[in-house]
Amino acid sequence: MYVWMAQFVRASPPPATSLCFHPKLFSPFPRTRMAVNPTNTSPSFNSRKLPILLFDIMDTIVRDPFYHDVPAFFGMSLKELIECKHPTAWLEFENGVIDEDELEGKFFKDRRPFDLQGLKNCMRRGYSYIDGVEQLLLDLKQNNYEMHAFTNYPIWYRIIEDKLNISKYLSWTFCSCMYGKRKPDPDFYLAVVEHLKVDPASCIFVDDRIKNVEAAVGVGITGLQFKNSDLLRQDLLRLGVDIAIDAQ
């Protein structure tokens, strides 16, 4: 989701819009993936539980500090910050094309100096779990689901991990800085399912941005637009995902 330092197509959090399911997957998922023994044509089942859950991070699991904290750090309004930011610097940082020293040199269009460490500290202070999401992740983890981050984010994902320890619940497997690709590029989604070695239909992807959800659906992944943790819990149950109700 995290595009605030790139093209700034969103000046406020997205409105609550409709969910986006893959049309074939309104019935519950199978609980395990069928595998074929290379020396035997008869099918066997392994213990990999399905579906695999893929989560955007910013504004889906973690609060995005950009809208309030970062403008305040620079002593600007959000509009002012957007107008003076370099149009592609963050996108390049997110894709791993430039490092943070290079980001510091071109963060603003006029290349003015600023306190990079101060900005990182500001963002760290602003990171927190979105209400109810950590409990949902715990419930899913206790039900033995395989979960991965699938996010547009630079190397600063390590700051989030250091503060919130998200890896207790999911793996930081698919970050744009590792792949040089960003959602909603279909190649990024295809790289994910190739890495996981499952059919796209064996995955559920959750993101607050509808265009990223639609891109997932376009390659055969079931997509859910995140609105809040309660609705996400209901949507996952509706798709047949096991969640410990008594743990809410």
N, C-alpha and C positions, 0 to 999 in steps of 0.2 A: 504494500500500500504506500510506502513512505516516499512521497514525491515532493514534499514541501520545499526542498532545496533545489529542485530541478525545474519543472515548468510552471509550478504554482497554479495548476488548473483548479485547485480547490482552495477557497479562502475561508471556508468554515466546514465543520464536520458534515458528512453526507447526510441527506435526509433518509428516513426509514422508508425503504422501497421494498418491492416484492422479492420473495425468495426466487432462486433460480435453480431448479433441480434438473438433472439429466432425465429426460422423459422415460427412459427404460427402468428407472430405479426407484419407483415408489414402493416396491415390495422390499421386505427385509433382505439385508445382505447375507450371503453364506458365511458361516462362522470360520471356515478354514479355506485355504487355497489348495486346489487339486494340483498335484505335481505328477510328472511322468518320470519313472525310473528309466535312465538311458539304456539299461541293459534288459529292460522288461517293458513291454507295451501296456501292461495292465496299470491302471491309475492307482495312486496311493495318495494319502493325505498327510501333509506335514502340519506342524503346530502353529503356523503363522496365522494369527487371527485377523480376519477382515471385518470391516474395511480398514484400510490405513488412513489415518487422519492427518491432513496437511493444514497448518494454520499460518495465516498472515500474522505478523506481530503487532505493528503499530496500529493503534485504535481498534484492534481485535483482541489482543491479549494485554497489551501495555498501553497506558495513556501516552499520547503524543504531546510532548512539552512545547511544540512549535507555536501553537496558536496563542498562548498567553505568556509562557515563561521566556521564550527566546526573544520576542519583540521587547519585552520589559528589560531583558539583559542589555540589549543594544540601545535602550531609551527611545524606541520607535513604536509606532503603531504597526500592526500586521501589514497594512497596505504600504506603508513607507518601506518596510523591510523587503517586501516582495519587489518593489520598484527599483531598489538599489542593489539587489542581489545579482550576481553573475547568473545568466540564464542556464548555463549547462554545468557549472562547477560541481554542484552536488550530484548530479546525474553521473558525471565522470567518477566521482569519489565512490558512489554507490556501486558502480560497475567495476571498481578496482583499477581503473585506468590511471588515476592519480592517487598519490598518498596524501596523508593529512598535511604534510609540509607544503605540498603543491596546492592543496585546498586553501590553506591559510593565505597563500600568495594571490589567489584569484577569487576569493570568496565574494568580495564586492566588485562590481563592475569597474569602479575607479581604483581598485586595488589598494584601498586604504588599509592600514594596519589595524589589528584588533587582538584581543586577548583570547587566543585559541583555547588555552587550558581553562580559562574562565567559562567559555562557551561549553566545553565538555562537562565542567562541574555543574553548570546550570542545567544541562540536559539530564545529567545523572540524578540531580535532586528531583527533577520532574517525572522521572520514570516511576510508575507504580502499576500494579495489576488493576485492570478494569474490574469494577465490582462484580463479584460472583464468579469470575473466570478461573481463579486459582482453584476454587473448590470443584468446579466442573472438570478441570484438568486432573485433579486428584482422583475424582470418581472414575474418570476414563482410564487413568493409569492403574487403579486398583482392579479394573476389569480387563487388564492386560492388552489394551490397545497400543499398537505401534503409532507413535505420533512424531511429526517432524515440523520444524519451522520451514515455511516457504515464503520468503520475504524479500522485498527490495530494501536492502540495508548495506551500509559500508562496514568496515572493520570495527566500527564503534558498537556493533552488536555485543562485543565483549564487555562494554560498560554495563549494558542491560543485564547480561549474565552475571557479572560480578555483584550487582546490587540485588537482583531478584532471584538468581539461581533457577532460571527457567528449565535448565537441563535436568532438574529433578523429574520433570514431566515429559519433556520432548527433546529431540536432538536438533541442534542447529545445523541441519544437513543442507538446506537449500537456501543460501543467501546469495543475492545478486553479486556481491563482491567476490564470491568464489567462482561464479560461473560466467561472469561478464555478460549476463543477460538479465533483463528486468521483465516482470509482469507488466503488461499482458502479452508479451512476445510468445507466440505459440511454441517456439523452439524451447523456451525455458520449461514449459509444462511437459513437453515431450522428453526433455532431458531428465525430468523428475521421475516419470514412470519408467524410463529406461534404466535409471539407477536402481529403482526399487524392484525391478524385474516382475512387475505385475501388469495386468491389463488396466487401462485408465479407469474402467468401470469399477475396479476394486478400491478406489480412493474417493474420499470426501474432502473437498477443499473449502475452507472458511476464510472469508475476507470481507472487510467492511465496504470495499469499493466494488460496485456492481460490474464495472467493465472487466475487472480481474476475474470475477465469478463467471461472467459470460464467456471469457476466454477459456476458462477451465472446461465449461460445458462444451465448448466448441471442439475440444480434443477428446471428449468422452468421459471426463471426470465429473462426478456429481458435485454441484456447487451450492453453497449456502452463503447468503449475504448476512454478515453479522450486524445485529442491531443492539442486542443486550444478551447477557448470559442466560436469563430465564428463557427467552425465545429460542436461543441456540440449543439449550437442553431439550426443549420440546421438539425442535426440528430433528435433532439427532435421534430421539426416541421414535419419532415418526418414520424415520428411515431404518429402524430396526437395530440401532446401536444400543448395546447394553450399558445402562448407567444405574448405579446404586441409588435408588430413589430415597432410601432412608438415610443417605449420607448428606442430603441437602441441608 
